[in-house]
Amino acid sequence: EVQLLESGGGLVQPGGSLRLSCAASGFTFSKYAMSWVRQAPGKGLEWVSGLNDNGGNINHADSVKGRFTISRDNSKNTLYLQMNSLRAEDTAIYYCAKGCDTSCYRSDYWGQGALVTVSS
Amino acid sequence: DIQMTQSPSTLSASVGDRVTITCRASQSISHYLAWYQHKPGKAPKALIARASFLESGVPPRFSGSGSGTEFTLTISSLQPDDFATYYCQQYYISPFTFGPGTTVDIK
């Protein structure tokens, strides 16, 4: 059974940093692209960042480019999202999502999400 | 960036109704279109891949069609478990944008 478990969310002040982790199990993590998708309060889903199976191809949404960094450790079956220079508008539930292939960013499985609140 | 739109934004329907949601892309995305169902407090659930292929375990009352720039999600006979928000997403090119969502609520 595919499982994705996010951790690392919490309350942070504007300008601060936070690192989210996503522990994956139930599939060969190193063979799939992965993404982070967020949902701000009262808003829809927004794709944030994605990387391919070996981490050699990385993409970020313009809204987070230069502030967020996605990475993975295939030896630990873990996906990360380093979030710097956080803003109030980054407040959201952040979902970890499994891709459909090595470089496919259609998400066939999702975690339950981690809440990030940016507020003073 | 490719912009995705959905219509309607909200849809009120009854159990047993046939429901159709439309998704449009600002440029051709071939068949690289996915549909998801999302309920409050839950993880989104994948419904349709490649515009028309049902994900494993999804009931056959769900179907998808389209290619290029116009796509539809149809629920042939709405069930109580189907009241939720539905999103389309293009995965043709980064950023892999979602539509704004269509909320299906009880009439």
Interface residues (C-beta under 8 A of the other chain):
Chain A: S35 V37 G44 L45 E46 W47 G50 N59 H60 A61 D62 Y95 A97 C100 C104 Y105 R106 S107 D108 Y109 W110 G111 Q112 G113
Chain B: D1 Y32 A34 Y36 H38 K42 A43 P44 K45 A46 A49 E55 T85 Y87 Q89 Y91 S94 P95 F96 T97 F98 G99 P100 G101
